[in-house]
Amino acid sequence: MPSRRLFLGLPLILGWPALAQGVPVIRAAVLRIGTVNWELQTILREGLDEKHGFRLTVQGYADGTAAHLAVEGGTADLAVSDMIWLARQRMAGRDYVMIPYSRAVGGVVVPGESTARTLADLRGGKIGIAGGPLDKSWLILRAYARAQHGMDLAAETSQVYGAPPLIYKSALRGGYGGVVNFWHFLARMRAGGMRDLVSVAQAAGVLGLDPETPLIGYYLKKRFLAAHPGLAQAFYNASREAKEIMARSEAAWEALRPLMGATDDAEFAALREGWLDGVPRRGPVDPAGARAMLALMADLGGEALMGPVRDLPEGLFADVT
């Protein structure tokens, strides 16, 4: 396809200034190895930023804290985080606005030879959990076990907490009866022979939550968006178009393969399927669904997780359709 730079200097749509130097620039701060790069690089490769009237640049950072500080300090305009962190930031006075990115689908996987069919079958066993006791997938699964099986999952199993790569490696060595990890490590574990026991999406449905609620989002400062009217919708349009391309195009994924770190075709396919499973439906975030999710997190995680957040902060979500 023609180089995306051929678009420079051409009149742009959506009402942005026609001259290239007048096009708004969004500086994204992301983890160098983060899976959000798959979407952002698709936007760049397909020229979707310029198509929708802005210019995207991507800055890689070693960890999430550095990316957050870049936005806070003004050296970047956009980063990625979860809804709870962003709600806490708004309660602390920061004017961050969230644009939906992913449902961050996760769940519990078990060894392929395991006889477990439900969470109740993990009683007395050991569960490996990425992060800590306030991991959001773990909290949702605890609520599901309580509702579905009358089971206190935390009390009736033993838990081992650790960094996602460590939990992933020890799981493949058969160290746990079940594993809760970030979605991309779960995909790699499936490719390595483990199988799903219950997904967070399934658990959310049983709990009466909307499984389409995007737990992960891009965020920008409200004042940055106010200086560029229509930019939130323009970025969201580019994001959604990238998702549509990734849903139908094998070539798009082959172009991303060097970024994905897949060790073989099975892992590559599992990572692609896992990423696509996390795509939320298009449209504005349902406030009722988000409010219900925050209420559940407050019930299970308390102030240690939620801080001062007691309800959905006004203005948290960008007005995108």
Residue frames relative to the residue before (quaternion, step in Angstrom):
aa qw qx qy qz dx dy dz
M 1.0000 0.0000 0.0000 0.0000 0.00 0.00 0.00
P 0.6131 -0.5531 0.3859 0.4112 3.62 -1.09 0.46
S 0.6047 -0.5567 0.4209 0.3838 3.52 -1.17 0.56
R 0.5308 -0.6359 0.4539 0.3284 3.54 -1.00 0.79
R 0.6090 0.5794 -0.3624 0.4026 3.60 1.08 -0.54
L 0.5131 0.6292 -0.4288 0.3962 3.58 1.22 -0.15
F 0.5929 0.5801 -0.3692 0.4191 3.56 1.21 -0.37
L 0.5488 0.6364 -0.4090 0.3557 3.59 1.12 -0.49
G 0.7894 0.2921 -0.2381 0.4845 3.53 -0.99 0.88
L 0.5977 0.5416 -0.3747 0.4571 3.60 1.23 -0.20
P 0.5926 -0.5518 0.4215 0.4083 3.62 -1.11 0.48
L 0.2609 -0.7783 0.5576 0.1236 3.56 -0.95 0.90
I 0.4741 -0.6923 0.4775 0.2607 3.55 -1.19 0.62
L 0.7304 0.4609 -0.3231 0.3870 3.53 -1.40 -0.19
G 0.6663 -0.5686 0.3075 0.3717 3.57 1.09 0.53
W 0.4740 0.6571 -0.4668 0.3544 3.58 1.21 0.13
P 0.6563 -0.4999 0.3675 0.4294 3.61 -1.19 0.39
A 0.5135 -0.6840 0.4313 0.2870 3.56 -0.96 0.85
L 0.6619 0.5015 -0.3242 0.4532 3.60 1.04 -0.61
A 0.5810 -0.6248 0.3943 0.3413 3.56 -0.96 0.91
Q 0.6708 0.5153 -0.3213 0.4258 3.58 0.95 -0.80
G 0.6616 0.4960 -0.3154 0.4656 3.60 1.22 -0.23
V 0.4999 0.6677 -0.4237 0.3532 3.60 1.24 -0.09
P 0.4733 -0.6696 0.4826 0.3077 3.62 -0.82 0.88
V 0.2336 -0.7584 0.5957 0.1245 3.56 -1.06 0.80
I 0.1385 -0.7537 0.6378 0.0772 3.56 -0.98 0.93
R 0.1654 -0.7798 0.6000 0.0677 3.56 -0.64 1.16
A 0.1649 -0.8129 0.5555 0.0589 3.57 -0.41 1.26
A 0.1751 -0.7576 0.6224 0.0893 3.57 -0.97 0.95
V 0.1030 0.8132 -0.5563 0.1363 3.59 -0.48 1.20
L 0.5964 -0.5096 0.4636 0.4119 3.53 -1.30 0.27
R 0.5477 -0.6355 0.4258 0.3389 3.58 -0.92 0.85
I 0.7762 0.2969 -0.1583 0.5332 3.59 1.03 -0.78
G 0.3881 0.7522 -0.4627 0.2637 3.60 1.22 0.25
T 0.5363 -0.6497 0.4357 0.3168 3.56 -1.07 0.73
V 0.5152 0.6256 -0.4314 0.3964 3.62 1.19 -0.26
N 0.5388 0.6262 -0.3968 0.4003 3.58 1.20 -0.45
W 0.5803 0.5901 -0.3878 0.4058 3.60 1.09 -0.59
E 0.6942 0.4431 -0.2784 0.4942 3.57 0.94 -0.81
L 0.6682 0.5076 -0.3182 0.4410 3.58 0.86 -0.89
Q 0.6663 0.4866 -0.3123 0.4710 3.59 0.98 -0.77
T 0.5977 0.5334 -0.3639 0.4751 3.59 1.14 -0.52
I 0.6116 0.5387 -0.3423 0.4676 3.58 1.01 -0.77
L 0.6962 0.4705 -0.2776 0.4657 3.57 0.87 -0.94
R 0.6805 0.5053 -0.3066 0.4332 3.58 0.82 -0.96
E 0.7312 0.4130 -0.2275 0.4930 3.57 1.03 -0.81
G 0.4418 -0.7101 0.4489 0.3149 3.60 1.25 -0.07
L 0.3085 0.7937 -0.4814 0.2078 3.59 1.16 0.52
D 0.5710 0.5696 -0.3986 0.4366 3.59 1.14 -0.43
E 0.7075 0.4459 -0.2659 0.4796 3.58 0.80 -0.99
K 0.5892 0.5703 -0.3632 0.4424 3.57 1.10 -0.66
H 0.7717 0.3435 -0.1728 0.5067 3.56 0.99 -0.86
G 0.6652 -0.6133 0.2689 0.3301 3.53 1.19 0.54
F 0.7011 0.3581 -0.3060 0.5354 3.58 1.07 0.67
R 0.3642 -0.7027 0.5633 0.2374 3.55 -1.30 0.14
L 0.1889 -0.7946 0.5724 0.0722 3.59 -0.73 1.11
T 0.0099 -0.7440 0.6673 0.0339 3.54 -1.09 0.79
V 0.2390 -0.7819 0.5662 0.1044 3.57 -1.09 0.74
Q 0.1097 -0.7834 0.6115 0.0179 3.53 -0.84 1.10
G 0.2634 -0.7944 0.5300 0.1367 3.60 -0.67 1.07
Y 0.0966 -0.7864 0.6096 0.0262 3.56 -1.05 0.86
A 0.5840 -0.6235 0.4044 0.3266 3.54 -1.21 0.57
D 0.8108 0.0254 -0.0096 0.5846 3.60 1.11 -0.56
G 0.6882 -0.5185 0.3330 0.3830 3.50 -1.31 0.37
T 0.6044 0.5696 -0.3610 0.4242 3.57 1.04 -0.72
A 0.6542 0.5102 -0.3156 0.4606 3.58 0.95 -0.85
A 0.6373 0.5153 -0.3298 0.4686 3.59 1.02 -0.75
H 0.6424 0.5144 -0.3233 0.4670 3.60 0.96 -0.83
L 0.6670 0.5046 -0.3052 0.4553 3.58 0.93 -0.89
A 0.6039 0.5621 -0.3584 0.4369 3.57 1.10 -0.65
V 0.6668 0.4710 -0.3010 0.4929 3.59 0.98 -0.81
E 0.6584 0.5157 -0.3159 0.4481 3.57 0.88 -0.92
G 0.7412 0.4263 -0.2237 0.4678 3.57 0.97 -0.86
G 0.5466 -0.6682 0.3703 0.3431 3.58 1.27 -0.06
T 0.5358 0.6082 -0.4295 0.3981 3.61 1.19 0.26
A 0.7383 0.1730 -0.1675 0.6300 3.57 1.36 0.05
D 0.3951 -0.7389 0.5080 0.1996 3.55 -1.24 0.49
L 0.8029 0.1827 -0.0343 0.5663 3.57 1.14 -0.65
A 0.0784 0.7534 -0.6519 0.0349 3.54 -1.14 0.72
V 0.4362 -0.6749 0.5315 0.2679 3.57 -1.33 -0.10
S 0.1694 0.7649 -0.6132 0.1010 3.56 -1.03 0.79
D 0.5803 -0.5913 0.4263 0.3632 3.55 -1.30 0.01
M 0.6966 -0.5190 0.3209 0.3774 3.51 -1.27 0.55
I 0.6554 0.5207 -0.3281 0.4378 3.59 0.95 -0.80
W 0.6448 0.5081 -0.3221 0.4714 3.60 0.92 -0.85
L 0.6753 0.4903 -0.3000 0.4621 3.57 0.93 -0.86
A 0.6155 0.5282 -0.3510 0.4680 3.61 1.05 -0.68
R 0.6498 0.5078 -0.3155 0.4693 3.57 1.00 -0.80
Q 0.6396 0.5273 -0.3290 0.4524 3.58 1.00 -0.77
R 0.6523 0.4971 -0.3226 0.4726 3.59 0.96 -0.79
M 0.6412 0.5114 -0.3299 0.4674 3.59 1.00 -0.72
A 0.6692 0.4808 -0.2887 0.4875 3.58 1.20 -0.55
G 0.6490 -0.5660 0.3014 0.4094 3.59 1.28 0.11
R 0.5375 0.6006 -0.4261 0.4109 3.60 1.22 0.02
D 0.3925 -0.7707 0.4660 0.1862 3.55 -0.89 0.99
Y 0.2056 0.8106 -0.5231 0.1642 3.59 0.95 0.83
V 0.1455 -0.7691 0.6207 0.0448 3.53 -1.10 0.89
M 0.2933 -0.7944 0.5176 0.1223 3.57 -0.81 1.05
I 0.1502 -0.7367 0.6551 0.0743 3.52 -1.12 0.89
P 0.4943 -0.6953 0.4118 0.3204 3.66 -0.58 1.03
Y 0.0976 -0.7881 0.6061 0.0437 3.54 -1.08 0.84
S 0.8271 -0.1184 0.1513 0.5282 3.61 0.58 -1.12
R 0.4548 -0.6421 0.5446 0.2902 3.53 -1.31 0.47
A 0.2805 -0.8002 0.4889 0.2049 3.59 1.32 -0.18
V 0.0247 0.8464 -0.5305 0.0408 3.55 0.80 1.03
G 0.0573 0.7761 -0.6247 0.0636 3.56 -0.93 0.99
G 0.0229 0.8093 -0.5870 -0.0064 3.55 -1.21 -0.45
V 0.5589 -0.5577 0.4804 0.3819 3.52 -1.31 -0.46
V 0.0757 -0.7585 0.6444 0.0611 3.54 -1.02 0.84
V 0.1886 -0.7641 0.6093 0.0968 3.53 -1.23 0.58
P 0.6486 -0.4971 0.3804 0.4330 3.61 -1.20 0.32
G 0.6206 -0.5890 0.3742 0.3577 3.55 -1.06 0.74
E 0.7185 0.4388 -0.2501 0.4781 3.58 1.07 -0.69
S 0.4334 0.7142 -0.4550 0.3084 3.59 1.27 -0.03
T 0.3810 -0.7150 0.5410 0.2255 3.56 -1.14 0.71
A 0.4411 0.7131 -0.4511 0.3056 3.61 1.27 -0.09
R 0.1162 -0.7951 0.5935 0.0460 3.55 -1.01 0.89
T 0.7701 0.1299 -0.0935 0.6175 3.59 1.24 -0.38
L 0.6764 -0.4674 0.3653 0.4365 3.55 -1.30 0.16
A 0.5804 0.5953 -0.3773 0.4080 3.59 1.09 -0.62
D 0.6362 0.5459 -0.3259 0.4371 3.58 1.12 -0.61
L 0.6166 0.5441 -0.3508 0.4479 3.60 1.24 -0.12
R 0.3529 0.7452 -0.4962 0.2720 3.61 1.25 0.05
G 0.8210 0.2221 -0.1865 0.4919 3.54 -0.96 0.94
G 0.6368 0.5437 -0.3273 0.4379 3.57 1.25 -0.13
K 0.5156 -0.6243 0.5027 0.3027 3.52 -1.38 -0.09
I 0.1335 -0.7904 0.5965 0.0416 3.55 -0.90 1.01
G 0.2669 -0.7426 0.5949 0.1528 3.55 -0.89 0.96
I 0.0545 -0.8181 0.5717 -0.0299 3.58 -0.78 1.06
A 0.3650 -0.7222 0.5462 0.2165 3.56 -0.74 1.07
G 0.7608 0.3102 -0.2527 0.5110 3.56 -0.88 0.90
G 0.6020 -0.5531 0.4252 0.3884 3.56 -0.76 -1.04
P 0.7649 -0.3883 0.2476 0.4503 3.58 -1.25 -0.13
L 0.6813 0.4565 -0.2969 0.4892 3.61 1.24 -0.22
D 0.2962 0.7452 -0.5333 0.2693 3.58 1.20 0.40
K 0.4926 -0.7185 0.4066 0.2753 3.58 -0.72 1.07
S 0.6220 0.5189 -0.3528 0.4684 3.61 1.01 -0.67
W 0.6412 0.5282 -0.3164 0.4580 3.58 0.98 -0.84
L 0.6577 0.5111 -0.3136 0.4559 3.59 0.95 -0.84
I 0.6505 0.4997 -0.3199 0.4741 3.59 0.97 -0.83
L 0.6607 0.5030 -0.3088 0.4638 3.58 0.97 -0.82
R 0.6073 0.5358 -0.3516 0.4695 3.60 1.08 -0.63
A 0.6603 0.4951 -0.3095 0.4723 3.57 0.95 -0.87
Y 0.6337 0.5321 -0.3188 0.4622 3.59 1.03 -0.78
A 0.6589 0.5057 -0.3129 0.4607 3.59 0.91 -0.90
R 0.6378 0.5227 -0.3208 0.4659 3.57 1.03 -0.78
A 0.7098 0.4616 -0.2615 0.4633 3.59 0.91 -0.96
Q 0.7560 0.4238 -0.2108 0.4521 3.57 0.89 -0.96
H 0.8255 0.2150 -0.0663 0.5177 3.57 0.96 -0.87
G 0.4166 -0.7039 0.4752 0.3243 3.61 1.23 -0.04
M 0.4896 0.6931 -0.3663 0.3817 3.54 1.22 0.61
D 0.2722 -0.7063 0.6263 0.1867 3.55 -1.04 0.81
L 0.2899 -0.8148 0.4761 0.1591 3.54 0.02 1.32
A 0.6551 0.5152 -0.3204 0.4502 3.58 1.03 -0.73
A 0.7127 0.4544 -0.2592 0.4672 3.59 0.99 -0.82
E 0.7591 0.4150 -0.2019 0.4592 3.58 1.05 -0.76
T 0.6968 0.2915 -0.2760 0.5944 3.56 1.29 0.32
S 0.3687 -0.6586 0.5794 0.3077 3.55 -1.29 0.09
Q 0.2345 -0.7956 0.5499 0.0982 3.56 -0.99 0.86
V 0.1373 -0.7380 0.6552 0.0847 3.50 -1.20 0.73
Y 0.1540 -0.8008 0.5760 0.0565 3.57 -0.60 1.16
G 0.1943 0.7866 -0.5705 0.1341 3.55 -1.05 0.71
A 0.6814 -0.4493 0.3705 0.4434 3.53 -1.33 0.07
P 0.6423 -0.5700 0.3422 0.3814 3.62 -1.00 0.75
P 0.6836 0.4678 -0.3358 0.4485 3.67 0.77 -0.79
L 0.6398 0.5277 -0.3314 0.4499 3.60 1.03 -0.74
I 0.6513 0.4968 -0.3144 0.4798 3.59 0.95 -0.86
Y 0.6260 0.5476 -0.3260 0.4495 3.58 1.02 -0.84
K 0.7062 0.4682 -0.2796 0.4516 3.60 0.77 -1.00
S 0.6861 0.4684 -0.2995 0.4692 3.58 0.89 -0.85
A 0.5980 0.5614 -0.3629 0.4422 3.60 1.12 -0.58
L 0.6724 0.4927 -0.3043 0.4610 3.57 0.93 -0.84
R 0.6502 0.4838 -0.3181 0.4919 3.58 1.23 -0.35
G 0.5621 -0.6401 0.3690 0.3717 3.57 1.29 0.12
G 0.3534 0.7936 -0.4436 0.2204 3.56 1.13 0.57
Y 0.7941 0.2845 -0.1272 0.5219 3.61 1.16 -0.37
G 0.5094 -0.6100 0.5066 0.3343 3.52 -1.30 0.40
G 0.7810 -0.0290 0.0293 0.6232 3.56 1.20 -0.61
V 0.1958 -0.7892 0.5769 0.0777 3.56 -1.20 0.56
V 0.1198 -0.7364 0.6624 0.0679 3.55 -1.10 0.88
N 0.1491 0.7955 -0.5686 0.1475 3.57 -0.61 1.11
F 0.6582 -0.4635 0.3876 0.4491 3.55 -1.30 0.08
W 0.6767 -0.5691 0.2802 0.3737 3.54 -1.07 0.83
H 0.6908 0.4899 -0.3190 0.4255 3.61 0.87 -0.80
F 0.6259 0.4885 -0.3506 0.4967 3.59 1.15 -0.47
L 0.5991 0.5414 -0.3634 0.4646 3.59 1.08 -0.62
A 0.6271 0.5345 -0.3342 0.4576 3.59 1.01 -0.79
R 0.6622 0.4930 -0.3054 0.4746 3.57 0.95 -0.84
M 0.6472 0.5114 -0.3267 0.4614 3.58 1.04 -0.71
R 0.6085 0.5302 -0.3587 0.4690 3.58 1.04 -0.67
A 0.6566 0.5045 -0.3085 0.4682 3.57 0.94 -0.87
G 0.6853 0.4763 -0.2700 0.4803 3.57 1.20 -0.56
G 0.7060 -0.5004 0.2517 0.4333 3.59 1.24 0.24
M 0.5448 0.5847 -0.4277 0.4224 3.60 1.21 0.02
R 0.2449 -0.7785 0.5628 0.1312 3.58 -1.23 0.38
D 0.5916 -0.5875 0.4306 0.3455 3.54 -1.26 0.50
L 0.2280 -0.7333 0.6215 0.1552 3.53 -1.16 0.71
V 0.7438 -0.2156 0.1484 0.6150 3.59 0.88 -0.96
S 0.3276 -0.7488 0.5440 0.1897 3.56 -0.98 0.83
V 0.6142 -0.5308 0.4307 0.3943 3.54 -1.27 0.39
A 0.6136 0.5481 -0.3512 0.4469 3.60 1.04 -0.71
Q 0.6470 0.4991 -0.3184 0.4805 3.60 0.97 -0.82
A 0.6560 0.5195 -0.3057 0.4541 3.56 0.92 -0.94
A 0.6496 0.5275 -0.3156 0.4475 3.57 0.95 -0.90
G 0.6437 0.5298 -0.3230 0.4479 3.57 0.99 -0.82
V 0.6536 0.5084 -0.3079 0.4685 3.58 0.95 -0.85
L 0.6953 0.4748 -0.2612 0.4720 3.58 1.06 -0.77
G 0.5361 -0.6478 0.3923 0.3729 3.57 1.28 0.01
L 0.4857 0.6433 -0.4407 0.3950 3.56 1.26 0.34
D 0.4843 -0.6326 0.5118 0.3215 3.54 -1.24 0.42
P 0.3286 -0.7762 0.4991 0.2011 3.64 -0.39 1.15
E 0.6049 0.5627 -0.3591 0.4342 3.58 1.26 -0.20
T 0.4511 0.6886 -0.4648 0.3261 3.61 1.21 -0.14
P 0.3290 -0.7638 0.5168 0.2034 3.61 -0.59 1.07
L 0.2558 -0.7902 0.5408 0.1327 3.57 -0.50 1.18
I 0.7434 0.3189 -0.1770 0.5607 3.57 1.22 -0.49
G 0.0554 0.8183 -0.5694 0.0562 3.56 -0.97 0.83
Y 0.5026 -0.5445 0.5590 0.3720 3.49 -1.38 0.21
Y 0.0323 -0.8003 0.5949 0.0679 3.58 -1.11 0.48
L 0.0854 -0.7548 0.6502 0.0169 3.51 -1.25 0.73
K 0.5600 -0.5779 0.4586 0.3770 3.56 -1.27 0.23
K 0.5675 -0.6181 0.4311 0.3316 3.55 -1.04 0.85
R 0.6724 0.5015 -0.3133 0.4453 3.59 0.92 -0.82
F 0.5961 0.5400 -0.3642 0.4695 3.59 1.15 -0.53
L 0.6728 0.4798 -0.2926 0.4812 3.58 0.95 -0.87
A 0.6330 0.5387 -0.3374 0.4418 3.59 1.02 -0.76
A 0.6492 0.5136 -0.3134 0.4653 3.57 1.14 -0.62
H 0.7571 0.2498 -0.1390 0.5875 3.59 1.28 -0.35
P 0.1617 -0.8261 0.5315 0.0939 3.62 0.36 1.16
G 0.7940 0.2814 -0.2294 0.4876 3.56 -0.92 0.94
L 0.5106 0.6799 -0.4194 0.3179 3.60 1.21 -0.24
A 0.6073 0.5529 -0.3678 0.4362 3.61 1.00 -0.70
Q 0.6755 0.4750 -0.2957 0.4802 3.59 0.90 -0.89
A 0.6322 0.5379 -0.3364 0.4448 3.59 0.99 -0.79
F 0.6660 0.4808 -0.3079 0.4801 3.59 0.93 -0.87
Y 0.6459 0.5198 -0.3235 0.4560 3.57 0.96 -0.85
N 0.6257 0.5322 -0.3370 0.4601 3.59 1.00 -0.75
A 0.6576 0.4982 -0.3085 0.4735 3.58 0.97 -0.84
S 0.6351 0.5315 -0.3165 0.4625 3.56 1.02 -0.83
R 0.6883 0.4757 -0.2872 0.4664 3.58 0.86 -0.92
E 0.6438 0.5078 -0.3356 0.4637 3.59 1.00 -0.72
A 0.6139 0.5303 -0.3469 0.4708 3.58 1.06 -0.71
K 0.6417 0.5213 -0.3228 0.4608 3.59 0.96 -0.83
E 0.6495 0.5173 -0.3165 0.4587 3.57 0.98 -0.84
I 0.6366 0.5120 -0.3248 0.4766 3.59 0.99 -0.81
M 0.6860 0.4887 -0.2859 0.4570 3.58 0.90 -0.94
A 0.6294 0.5443 -0.3360 0.4412 3.60 1.15 -0.53
R 0.8009 0.3146 -0.1517 0.4864 3.59 1.06 -0.63
S 0.7335 0.4671 -0.2233 0.4404 3.59 1.16 -0.51
E 0.3507 -0.7185 0.5693 0.1916 3.56 -0.72 1.11
A 0.6323 0.5557 -0.3336 0.4243 3.56 1.02 -0.82
A 0.6133 0.5559 -0.3509 0.4379 3.58 1.04 -0.73
W 0.6921 0.4629 -0.2786 0.4788 3.57 0.97 -0.82
E 0.6105 0.5345 -0.3624 0.4585 3.59 1.04 -0.62
A 0.6308 0.5235 -0.3316 0.4670 3.57 1.08 -0.69
L 0.6997 0.4628 -0.2654 0.4752 3.59 1.12 -0.65
R 0.4482 0.7456 -0.4288 0.2434 3.56 1.20 -0.42
P 0.6518 0.5139 -0.3494 0.4347 3.67 0.88 -0.71
L 0.6620 0.5035 -0.3082 0.4619 3.60 1.15 -0.54
M 0.6657 0.5871 -0.2894 0.3584 3.56 1.11 -0.66
G 0.3223 -0.7860 0.4818 0.2150 3.59 1.16 -0.41
A 0.3177 0.7589 -0.5128 0.2454 3.60 1.14 0.50
T 0.3878 -0.7483 0.4954 0.2102 3.56 -0.89 0.95
D 0.7951 0.0068 -0.0001 0.6065 3.60 1.20 -0.41
D 0.7284 -0.4384 0.2959 0.4356 3.56 -1.30 0.09
A 0.6331 0.5385 -0.3427 0.4379 3.60 1.01 -0.75
E 0.6719 0.4799 -0.2988 0.4784 3.57 0.94 -0.82
F 0.6082 0.5496 -0.3387 0.4618 3.57 1.06 -0.76
A 0.6819 0.4809 -0.2860 0.4711 3.59 0.89 -0.95
A 0.6513 0.5180 -0.3179 0.4543 3.59 1.00 -0.80
L 0.6509 0.5063 -0.3152 0.4697 3.58 1.00 -0.78
R 0.6397 0.5129 -0.3255 0.4709 3.58 0.97 -0.81
E 0.6760 0.4920 -0.2963 0.4618 3.59 0.85 -0.95
G 0.6613 0.5161 -0.3084 0.4486 3.58 0.97 -0.85
W 0.6432 0.5105 -0.3262 0.4684 3.59 0.99 -0.79
L 0.6838 0.4862 -0.2896 0.4607 3.58 0.87 -0.91
D 0.6059 0.5577 -0.3561 0.4416 3.60 1.09 -0.62
G 0.6854 0.5013 -0.2834 0.4456 3.58 1.14 -0.56
V 0.4858 0.6724 -0.4412 0.3423 3.61 1.23 -0.09
P 0.2938 -0.7600 0.5479 0.1894 3.63 -0.67 1.02
R 0.6124 -0.5202 0.4193 0.4225 3.54 -1.22 0.27
R 0.5545 -0.6137 0.4463 0.3416 3.54 -1.18 0.55
G 0.6022 0.5753 -0.4284 0.3505 3.55 -1.14 0.61
P 0.6889 -0.4706 0.3406 0.4336 3.55 -1.29 0.13
V 0.5493 -0.5927 0.4710 0.3536 3.55 -1.22 0.53
D 0.4176 -0.6896 0.5335 0.2559 3.57 -0.95 0.91
P 0.3978 -0.7429 0.4764 0.2509 3.63 -0.45 1.11
A 0.6252 0.5445 -0.3496 0.4363 3.60 1.01 -0.74
G 0.6600 0.5043 -0.3071 0.4646 3.57 0.99 -0.83
A 0.6558 0.4993 -0.3055 0.4767 3.56 0.98 -0.85
R 0.6457 0.5221 -0.3200 0.4562 3.58 0.98 -0.85
A 0.6509 0.5089 -0.3174 0.4655 3.60 0.97 -0.80
M 0.6385 0.5185 -0.3260 0.4661 3.58 1.01 -0.78
L 0.6619 0.4965 -0.3064 0.4707 3.60 0.91 -0.87
A 0.6343 0.5320 -0.3358 0.4493 3.59 1.01 -0.75
L 0.6472 0.5045 -0.3187 0.4745 3.59 0.99 -0.81
M 0.6553 0.5097 -0.3152 0.4598 3.57 0.93 -0.85
A 0.6408 0.5161 -0.3221 0.4683 3.58 1.05 -0.76
D 0.6345 0.5406 -0.3221 0.4488 3.57 1.05 -0.82
L 0.7762 0.3643 -0.1829 0.4809 3.58 0.87 -0.94
G 0.7734 0.3672 -0.1913 0.4801 3.58 0.99 -0.82
G 0.2895 -0.7994 0.4865 0.2012 3.56 1.23 -0.40
E 0.7953 -0.3103 0.2268 0.4688 3.52 -1.30 -0.38
A 0.5698 0.6053 -0.3883 0.3978 3.59 1.11 -0.57
L 0.7204 0.3893 -0.2286 0.5265 3.57 1.11 -0.69
M 0.8029 0.3697 -0.1507 0.4426 3.53 0.75 -1.12
G 0.3019 -0.7435 0.5420 0.2497 3.61 1.13 -0.41
P 0.8102 -0.2589 0.1799 0.4942 3.61 -0.90 -0.86
V 0.4624 0.6997 -0.4484 0.3092 3.62 1.24 -0.07
R 0.0203 -0.8001 0.5994 -0.0163 3.57 -0.78 1.07
D 0.7797 0.0913 -0.0452 0.6178 3.56 1.25 -0.34
L 0.6735 -0.4765 0.3688 0.4281 3.55 -1.31 0.13
P 0.3716 -0.7399 0.5046 0.2445 3.63 -0.56 1.07
E 0.5160 -0.6449 0.4689 0.3131 3.54 -0.96 0.86
G 0.8257 0.2481 -0.1859 0.4713 3.56 -1.03 0.85
L 0.3736 0.7544 -0.4804 0.2462 3.59 1.22 0.17
F 0.7794 0.3344 -0.1659 0.5032 3.58 0.92 -0.91
A 0.4775 -0.6448 0.5172 0.2978 3.55 -1.06 0.78
D 0.4589 -0.6659 0.5199 0.2751 3.54 -1.18 0.64
V 0.2484 0.7591 -0.5518 0.2401 3.55 0.17 1.35
T 0.1679 -0.7928 0.5816 0.0699 3.55 -1.15 0.66
